[in-house]
Each structure stands twice: as structure tokens, then as C-alpha cells.
Amino acid sequence: MPVKTTQIIINRKLKQPLKFRSAGSIFKNPSNTLAAGYLIDQIGLKGTRQGGACISKKHANFILNL
């Protein structure tokens, strides 16, 4: 496996919640300098749960299917 591919896989494992099913990154970033996950985290929704859905504690732009 090429070094770049290996590094991408390692970064995903470190930064993305891979233990639960999700639709991936949900919201589009509003700009090149502002991330949607950062905004969700800043308003305090990271880790909140509604029924079987939860905003990931690891990356706020992932909604997990618990």
C-alpha cells in the first residue's frame, strides 16, 4: 500500500468515529476557513443524543446511528 494511502487511513482512524455506523461527514463547511464540525462543537452539541442518533464526541460533523 502506498505511503500516502496508509497515512490517510491512519488519520481517519484517529479523527473519525469508525466504531458506529454513520452517513459520514454530514454538513458542508460554510467556508474554506470555517469547519461545520467546529461550529457544532462550539454551540455545545458534541455528544448529544436524540433517540438512536448521536452527534459524535470524536468529530462533531458525524451523526452516529447507535
PDB file as gemmi writes it, atoms N, CA and C in Angstrom:
CRYST1    1.000    1.000    1.000  90.00  90.00  90.00 P 1                      
ATOM      1  N   MET A   1       0.841  -1.171   0.000  1.00  0.00           N  
ATOM      2  CA  MET A   1       0.000   0.000   0.000  1.00  0.00           C  
ATOM      3  C   MET A   1       0.899   1.252   0.000  1.00  0.00           C  
ATOM      4  N   PRO A   2       0.610   2.236  -0.859  1.00  0.00           N  
ATOM      5  CA  PRO A   2       1.443   3.454  -0.904  1.00  0.00           C  
ATOM      6  C   PRO A   2       1.429   4.191   0.438  1.00  0.00           C  
ATOM      7  N   VAL A   3       2.499   4.908   0.711  1.00  0.00           N  
ATOM      8  CA  VAL A   3       2.658   5.627   1.975  1.00  0.00           C  
ATOM      9  C   VAL A   3       1.532   6.642   2.177  1.00  0.00           C  
ATOM     10  N   LYS A   4       1.146   7.362   1.126  1.00  0.00           N  
ATOM     11  CA  LYS A   4       0.097   8.372   1.241  1.00  0.00           C  
ATOM     12  C   LYS A   4      -1.233   7.722   1.629  1.00  0.00           C  
ATOM     13  N   THR A   5      -1.560   6.589   1.036  1.00  0.00           N  
ATOM     14  CA  THR A   5      -2.790   5.873   1.358  1.00  0.00           C  
ATOM     15  C   THR A   5      -2.768   5.410   2.807  1.00  0.00           C  
ATOM     16  N   THR A   6      -1.653   4.885   3.252  1.00  0.00           N  
ATOM     17  CA  THR A   6      -1.511   4.437   4.630  1.00  0.00           C  
ATOM     18  C   THR A   6      -1.713   5.600   5.593  1.00  0.00           C  
ATOM     19  N   GLN A   7      -1.177   6.761   5.283  1.00  0.00           N  
ATOM     20  CA  GLN A   7      -1.317   7.937   6.144  1.00  0.00           C  
ATOM     21  C   GLN A   7      -2.775   8.406   6.205  1.00  0.00           C  
ATOM     22  N   ILE A   8      -3.484   8.349   5.094  1.00  0.00           N  
ATOM     23  CA  ILE A   8      -4.899   8.729   5.062  1.00  0.00           C  
ATOM     24  C   ILE A   8      -5.707   7.795   5.961  1.00  0.00           C  
ATOM     25  N   ILE A   9      -5.441   6.509   5.889  1.00  0.00           N  
ATOM     26  CA  ILE A   9      -6.151   5.529   6.714  1.00  0.00           C  
ATOM     27  C   ILE A   9      -5.870   5.778   8.199  1.00  0.00           C  
ATOM     28  N   ILE A  10      -4.629   6.043   8.539  1.00  0.00           N  
ATOM     29  CA  ILE A  10      -4.265   6.325   9.932  1.00  0.00           C  
ATOM     30  C   ILE A  10      -4.982   7.574  10.426  1.00  0.00           C  
ATOM     31  N   ASN A  11      -5.006   8.637   9.610  1.00  0.00           N  
ATOM     32  CA  ASN A  11      -5.679   9.878  10.000  1.00  0.00           C  
ATOM     33  C   ASN A  11      -7.169   9.665  10.206  1.00  0.00           C  
ATOM     34  N   ARG A  12      -7.809   8.878   9.353  1.00  0.00           N  
ATOM     35  CA  ARG A  12      -9.236   8.588   9.518  1.00  0.00           C  
ATOM     36  C   ARG A  12      -9.493   7.874  10.837  1.00  0.00           C  
ATOM     37  N   LYS A  13      -8.674   6.901  11.163  1.00  0.00           N  
ATOM     38  CA  LYS A  13      -8.854   6.163  12.403  1.00  0.00           C  
ATOM     39  C   LYS A  13      -8.694   7.058  13.627  1.00  0.00           C  
ATOM     40  N   LEU A  14      -7.814   8.041  13.540  1.00  0.00           N  
ATOM     41  CA  LEU A  14      -7.572   8.947  14.654  1.00  0.00           C  
ATOM     42  C   LEU A  14      -8.656  10.011  14.795  1.00  0.00           C  
ATOM     43  N   LYS A  15      -9.196  10.497  13.679  1.00  0.00           N  
ATOM     44  CA  LYS A  15     -10.076  11.664  13.697  1.00  0.00           C  
ATOM     45  C   LYS A  15     -11.551  11.372  13.491  1.00  0.00           C  
ATOM     46  N   GLN A  16     -11.885  10.212  12.959  1.00  0.00           N  
ATOM     47  CA  GLN A  16     -13.282   9.918  12.645  1.00  0.00           C  
ATOM     48  C   GLN A  16     -13.813   8.788  13.507  1.00  0.00           C  
ATOM     49  N   PRO A  17     -15.117   8.854  13.844  1.00  0.00           N  
ATOM     50  CA  PRO A  17     -15.721   7.803  14.655  1.00  0.00           C  
ATOM     51  C   PRO A  17     -16.058   6.581  13.782  1.00  0.00           C  
ATOM     52  N   LEU A  18     -15.246   5.573  13.823  1.00  0.00           N  
ATOM     53  CA  LEU A  18     -15.420   4.417  12.943  1.00  0.00           C  
ATOM     54  C   LEU A  18     -16.064   3.221  13.635  1.00  0.00           C  
ATOM     55  N   LYS A  19     -16.360   3.327  14.936  1.00  0.00           N  
ATOM     56  CA  LYS A  19     -16.926   2.192  15.667  1.00  0.00           C  
ATOM     57  C   LYS A  19     -18.437   2.060  15.483  1.00  0.00           C  
ATOM     58  N   PHE A  20     -19.094   3.125  15.020  1.00  0.00           N  
ATOM     59  CA  PHE A  20     -20.544   3.106  14.822  1.00  0.00           C  
ATOM     60  C   PHE A  20     -20.860   3.445  13.375  1.00  0.00           C  
ATOM     61  N   ARG A  21     -22.045   3.043  12.933  1.00  0.00           N  
ATOM     62  CA  ARG A  21     -22.483   3.394  11.586  1.00  0.00           C  
ATOM     63  C   ARG A  21     -22.830   4.874  11.539  1.00  0.00           C  
ATOM     64  N   SER A  22     -22.495   5.498  10.422  1.00  0.00           N  
ATOM     65  CA  SER A  22     -22.852   6.895  10.207  1.00  0.00           C  
ATOM     66  C   SER A  22     -22.953   7.130   8.701  1.00  0.00           C  
ATOM     67  N   ALA A  23     -23.445   8.281   8.352  1.00  0.00           N  
ATOM     68  CA  ALA A  23     -23.520   8.652   6.940  1.00  0.00           C  
ATOM     69  C   ALA A  23     -22.273   9.418   6.528  1.00  0.00           C  
ATOM     70  N   GLY A  24     -21.283   9.424   7.368  1.00  0.00           N  
ATOM     71  CA  GLY A  24     -20.064  10.179   7.085  1.00  0.00           C  
ATOM     72  C   GLY A  24     -20.217  11.617   7.538  1.00  0.00           C  
ATOM     73  N   SER A  25     -19.411  12.476   6.989  1.00  0.00           N  
ATOM     74  CA  SER A  25     -19.472  13.889   7.331  1.00  0.00           C  
ATOM     75  C   SER A  25     -20.793  14.450   6.800  1.00  0.00           C  
ATOM     76  N   ILE A  26     -21.611  15.027   7.672  1.00  0.00           N  
ATOM     77  CA  ILE A  26     -22.980  15.408   7.335  1.00  0.00           C  
ATOM     78  C   ILE A  26     -23.087  16.772   6.663  1.00  0.00           C  
ATOM     79  N   PHE A  27     -22.556  17.810   7.281  1.00  0.00           N  
ATOM     80  CA  PHE A  27     -22.760  19.172   6.804  1.00  0.00           C  
ATOM     81  C   PHE A  27     -21.573  19.696   6.007  1.00  0.00           C  
ATOM     82  N   LYS A  28     -21.867  20.468   4.998  1.00  0.00           N  
ATOM     83  CA  LYS A  28     -20.841  21.110   4.184  1.00  0.00           C  
ATOM     84  C   LYS A  28     -20.235  22.263   4.986  1.00  0.00           C  
ATOM     85  N   ASN A  29     -18.924  22.416   4.892  1.00  0.00           N  
ATOM     86  CA  ASN A  29     -18.273  23.538   5.558  1.00  0.00           C  
ATOM     87  C   ASN A  29     -18.751  24.846   4.939  1.00  0.00           C  
ATOM     88  N   PRO A  30     -19.087  25.852   5.771  1.00  0.00           N  
ATOM     89  CA  PRO A  30     -19.594  27.114   5.234  1.00  0.00           C  
ATOM     90  C   PRO A  30     -18.544  27.922   4.471  1.00  0.00           C  
ATOM     91  N   SER A  31     -17.270  27.671   4.741  1.00  0.00           N  
ATOM     92  CA  SER A  31     -16.203  28.366   4.014  1.00  0.00           C  
ATOM     93  C   SER A  31     -14.929  27.535   4.092  1.00  0.00           C  
ATOM     94  N   ASN A  32     -13.905  27.974   3.402  1.00  0.00           N  
ATOM     95  CA  ASN A  32     -12.620  27.255   3.427  1.00  0.00           C  
ATOM     96  C   ASN A  32     -11.900  27.396   4.766  1.00  0.00           C  
ATOM     97  N   THR A  33     -12.272  28.412   5.545  1.00  0.00           N  
ATOM     98  CA  THR A  33     -11.584  28.664   6.811  1.00  0.00           C  
ATOM     99  C   THR A  33     -12.417  28.289   8.033  1.00  0.00           C  
ATOM    100  N   LEU A  34     -13.666  27.859   7.824  1.00  0.00           N  
ATOM    101  CA  LEU A  34     -14.555  27.543   8.942  1.00  0.00           C  
ATOM    102  C   LEU A  34     -15.178  26.166   8.721  1.00  0.00           C  
ATOM    103  N   ALA A  35     -14.972  25.255   9.674  1.00  0.00           N  
ATOM    104  CA  ALA A  35     -15.467  23.892   9.543  1.00  0.00           C  
ATOM    105  C   ALA A  35     -16.812  23.719  10.239  1.00  0.00           C  
ATOM    106  N   ALA A  36     -17.702  22.970   9.626  1.00  0.00           N  
ATOM    107  CA  ALA A  36     -19.027  22.715  10.198  1.00  0.00           C  
ATOM    108  C   ALA A  36     -18.907  21.987  11.535  1.00  0.00           C  
ATOM    109  N   GLY A  37     -18.009  21.016  11.627  1.00  0.00           N  
ATOM    110  CA  GLY A  37     -17.809  20.290  12.882  1.00  0.00           C  
ATOM    111  C   GLY A  37     -17.378  21.205  14.010  1.00  0.00           C  
ATOM    112  N   TYR A  38     -16.537  22.173  13.715  1.00  0.00           N  
ATOM    113  CA  TYR A  38     -16.092  23.147  14.711  1.00  0.00           C  
ATOM    114  C   TYR A  38     -17.280  23.961  15.221  1.00  0.00           C  
ATOM    115  N   LEU A  39     -18.151  24.403  14.316  1.00  0.00           N  
ATOM    116  CA  LEU A  39     -19.320  25.193  14.711  1.00  0.00           C  
ATOM    117  C   LEU A  39     -20.270  24.381  15.584  1.00  0.00           C  
ATOM    118  N   ILE A  40     -20.492  23.118  15.224  1.00  0.00           N  
ATOM    119  CA  ILE A  40     -21.359  22.245  16.013  1.00  0.00           C  
ATOM    120  C   ILE A  40     -20.776  22.056  17.412  1.00  0.00           C  
ATOM    121  N   ASP A  41     -19.473  21.879  17.488  1.00  0.00           N  
ATOM    122  CA  ASP A  41     -18.790  21.733  18.771  1.00  0.00           C  
ATOM    123  C   ASP A  41     -18.914  23.017  19.597  1.00  0.00           C  
ATOM    124  N   GLN A  42     -18.750  24.161  18.979  1.00  0.00           N  
ATOM    125  CA  GLN A  42     -18.795  25.442  19.687  1.00  0.00           C  
ATOM    126  C   GLN A  42     -20.158  25.749  20.297  1.00  0.00           C  
ATOM    127  N   ILE A  43     -21.242  25.248  19.703  1.00  0.00           N  
ATOM    128  CA  ILE A  43     -22.565  25.503  20.285  1.00  0.00           C  
ATOM    129  C   ILE A  43     -22.958  24.432  21.300  1.00  0.00           C  
ATOM    130  N   GLY A  44     -22.053  23.509  21.568  1.00  0.00           N  
ATOM    131  CA  GLY A  44     -22.240  22.549  22.646  1.00  0.00           C  
ATOM    132  C   GLY A  44     -23.047  21.306  22.304  1.00  0.00           C  
ATOM    133  N   LEU A  45     -23.142  20.959  21.030  1.00  0.00           N  
ATOM    134  CA  LEU A  45     -23.933  19.789  20.646  1.00  0.00           C  
ATOM    135  C   LEU A  45     -23.126  18.497  20.550  1.00  0.00           C  
ATOM    136  N   LYS A  46     -21.834  18.582  20.616  1.00  0.00           N  
ATOM    137  CA  LYS A  46     -20.987  17.395  20.507  1.00  0.00           C  
ATOM    138  C   LYS A  46     -21.340  16.411  21.621  1.00  0.00           C  
ATOM    139  N   GLY A  47     -21.687  15.177  21.248  1.00  0.00           N  
ATOM    140  CA  GLY A  47     -22.029  14.149  22.219  1.00  0.00           C  
ATOM    141  C   GLY A  47     -23.509  14.092  22.578  1.00  0.00           C  
ATOM    142  N   THR A  48     -24.315  15.027  22.088  1.00  0.00           N  
ATOM    143  CA  THR A  48     -25.740  14.988  22.417  1.00  0.00           C  
ATOM    144  C   THR A  48     -26.430  13.867  21.654  1.00  0.00           C  
ATOM    145  N   ARG A  49     -27.538  13.403  22.229  1.00  0.00           N  
ATOM    146  CA  ARG A  49     -28.226  12.242  21.664  1.00  0.00           C  
ATOM    147  C   ARG A  49     -29.723  12.502  21.583  1.00  0.00           C  
ATOM    148  N   GLN A  50     -30.324  12.026  20.510  1.00  0.00           N  
ATOM    149  CA  GLN A  50     -31.770  12.077  20.327  1.00  0.00           C  
ATOM    150  C   GLN A  50     -32.192  10.719  19.797  1.00  0.00           C  
ATOM    151  N   GLY A  51     -32.869   9.942  20.623  1.00  0.00           N  
ATOM    152  CA  GLY A  51     -33.245   8.589  20.223  1.00  0.00           C  
ATOM    153  C   GLY A  51     -32.006   7.760  19.924  1.00  0.00           C  
ATOM    154  N   GLY A  52     -31.960   7.163  18.743  1.00  0.00           N  
ATOM    155  CA  GLY A  52     -30.825   6.325  18.347  1.00  0.00           C  
ATOM    156  C   GLY A  52     -29.748   7.065  17.587  1.00  0.00           C  
ATOM    157  N   ALA A  53     -29.869   8.392  17.512  1.00  0.00           N  
ATOM    158  CA  ALA A  53     -28.868   9.203  16.811  1.00  0.00           C  
ATOM    159  C   ALA A  53     -28.061  10.011  17.821  1.00  0.00           C  
ATOM    160  N   CYS A  54     -26.774  10.150  17.548  1.00  0.00           N  
ATOM    161  CA  CYS A  54     -25.886  10.872  18.463  1.00  0.00           C  
ATOM    162  C   CYS A  54     -24.849  11.646  17.650  1.00  0.00           C  
ATOM    163  N   ILE A  55     -24.590  12.878  18.055  1.00  0.00           N  
ATOM    164  CA  ILE A  55     -23.501  13.642  17.439  1.00  0.00           C  
ATOM    165  C   ILE A  55     -22.214  13.132  18.067  1.00  0.00           C  
ATOM    166  N   SER A  56     -21.296  12.700  17.236  1.00  0.00           N  
ATOM    167  CA  SER A  56     -20.071  12.062  17.698  1.00  0.00           C  
ATOM    168  C   SER A  56     -19.278  12.951  18.649  1.00  0.00           C  
ATOM    169  N   LYS A  57     -18.723  12.324  19.693  1.00  0.00           N  
ATOM    170  CA  LYS A  57     -17.828  13.032  20.613  1.00  0.00           C  
ATOM    171  C   LYS A  57     -16.443  13.209  19.992  1.00  0.00           C  
ATOM    172  N   LYS A  58     -16.135  12.391  19.007  1.00  0.00           N  
ATOM    173  CA  LYS A  58     -14.817  12.425  18.370  1.00  0.00           C  
ATOM    174  C   LYS A  58     -14.745  13.466  17.261  1.00  0.00           C  
ATOM    175  N   HIS A  59     -15.824  13.607  16.476  1.00  0.00           N  
ATOM    176  CA  HIS A  59     -15.874  14.553  15.357  1.00  0.00           C  
ATOM    177  C   HIS A  59     -17.317  15.016  15.216  1.00  0.00           C  
ATOM    178  N   ALA A  60     -17.579  16.271  15.540  1.00  0.00           N  
ATOM    179  CA  ALA A  60     -18.945  16.778  15.651  1.00  0.00           C  
ATOM    180  C   ALA A  60     -19.720  16.801  14.330  1.00  0.00           C  
ATOM    181  N   ASN A  61     -19.086  16.626  13.209  1.00  0.00           N  
ATOM    182  CA  ASN A  61     -19.801  16.636  11.943  1.00  0.00           C  
ATOM    183  C   ASN A  61     -20.285  15.235  11.534  1.00  0.00           C  
ATOM    184  N   PHE A  62     -20.182  14.288  12.444  1.00  0.00           N  
ATOM    185  CA  PHE A  62     -20.667  12.937  12.213  1.00  0.00           C  
ATOM    186  C   PHE A  62     -21.845  12.654  13.123  1.00  0.00           C  
ATOM    187  N   ILE A  63     -22.977  12.261  12.545  1.00  0.00           N  
ATOM    188  CA  ILE A  63     -24.129  11.826  13.324  1.00  0.00           C  
ATOM    189  C   ILE A  63     -24.139  10.303  13.261  1.00  0.00           C  
ATOM    190  N   LEU A  64     -24.055   9.699  14.435  1.00  0.00           N  
ATOM    191  CA  LEU A  64     -23.912   8.246  14.526  1.00  0.00           C  
ATOM    192  C   LEU A  64     -25.259   7.570  14.706  1.00  0.00           C  
ATOM    193  N   ASN A  65     -25.396   6.383  14.137  1.00  0.00           N  
ATOM    194  CA  ASN A  65     -26.569   5.538  14.308  1.00  0.00           C  
ATOM    195  C   ASN A  65     -26.243   4.536  15.404  1.00  0.00           C  
ATOM    196  N   LEU A  66     -26.751   4.792  16.592  1.00  0.00           N  
ATOM    197  CA  LEU A  66     -26.443   3.905  17.722  1.00  0.00           C  
ATOM    198  C   LEU A  66     -27.382   2.719  17.765  1.00  0.00           C  
TER     199      LEU A  66                                                      
END                                                                             
